């Protein structure tokens, strides 16, 4: 199953937006050609938050994906349908995209494995762009080993994506069974601040204790700049969104307001009719942040704070192999529970900093909590150094095996 | 801040080429105001002398030779006629647009 913001030639690709409701992809994304060469069979496209903007899956123009563990709850976003499909056993694996947590969040809430690779490891050619300095495609699977197998097929340099990484890549399945004994694992204290649900905290602590019992060395560390990550993230994302989505003008492809008389009216009306509320909100925020007189105060400031967030992670990775913590601050909320957009933004608190620093991270199931009579899965997040996917897969695989 | 002015919302909506009705303008003014209030916390961070991020893993200047490509890369580029057909309005293999000037 493929998230419906990744192009498969001859198939509809809507990005869950009315503006692309009838858009037929004219070519294959590079990840799709790679999978086709490996003999993959595509079962379908999966729902998402419109243009991948959302933490719950509820921003789709075609209705939310439901959580297979409780149909009154959100699957998580933005790769909502991809995670729900794998959790509901409709597919062996799915592809998602992750800009601020969009693979890991739904994977955590649906109880499956989700891997967000290092920025640039997987080609984005044929991925409908949201925020280009953050977007990355990755697998959603039932097991860590499956994630490694899919990553082997989709990772690698692509001349069609000049930001893709040109270097030797390992076989990601090779080190899965290597013991974690002696590995140095950092636990940032900021990941356990007051927003974290008590039951999720307990399961996260149990997962850390499990890694310690397997022989890993655990230390508490600090990532002080994390508190500024969401503010930084939303300025950068909205700014890049406002530029990337300028292409939906009703002229070259997609929906067009055909009653408009002038070119300007056609732009205004096409976008008014075709784009959803959250997408408009982010385009407006980004346009404001990039407009004359505000650029230095917002976008430039955010890119500087981003440098400090990256430095925080680098300092930790000088001494440690991986960083671990919760994926999401709480289990899947009820549909509609998060309400306004700011509280939905704050759900990305543990995932978005990873994208800002361009790092790879995996969410792996670590147990279930009981909320109002429903048993809901919880995800454990393992973050690695740039291009060190093999290491986080190894830790995740060891952890997964220890739970069986 | 709390809330952006209606004039400011109209200025930004016009730059973003999005038509908003009165109700949307009102909602956008308070929602964006709330998000901007939250984002204001970035002012607390001292960024003197910090280089802004340009590329997160440190890539720079990815160039190719300035030569026409003999064939589409990896066979992945779609042909022009196919792309023109995707336009909502086209004529003789050209994309047709609305009048640029008003009456």
Interface residues (C-beta under 8 A of the other chain):
Chain A: X23 X24 X26 X27 X28 X30 X33 X118 X119 X120 X125 X126 X133 X158 X159 X160 X162 X163 X165 X225 X228 X230 X231 X232 X234 X235 X242 X246 X249 X250 X251 X252 X253 X254 X255 X256 X258 X260 X261 X262 X263 X264 X265 X266 X267 X268 X269 X271 X272 X275 X280 X281 X283 X284 X285 X287 X288 X291 X298 X300 X301 X302 X303 X304 X305 X306 X307 X308 X310 X340 X341 X342 X345 X356 X357 X358 X386 X387
Chain B: X4 X8 X9 X11 X12 X13 X15 X16 X17 X18 X19 X20 X24 X28 X31 X32 X34 X35 X36 X38 X39 X40 X41 X42 X43 X44 X45 X47 X50 X51 X52 X53 X54 X55 X56 X57 X59 X62 X64 X73 X74 X76 X77 X78 X82 X83 X86 X87 X88 X89 X95 X97 X98 X99 X100 X101 X102 X103
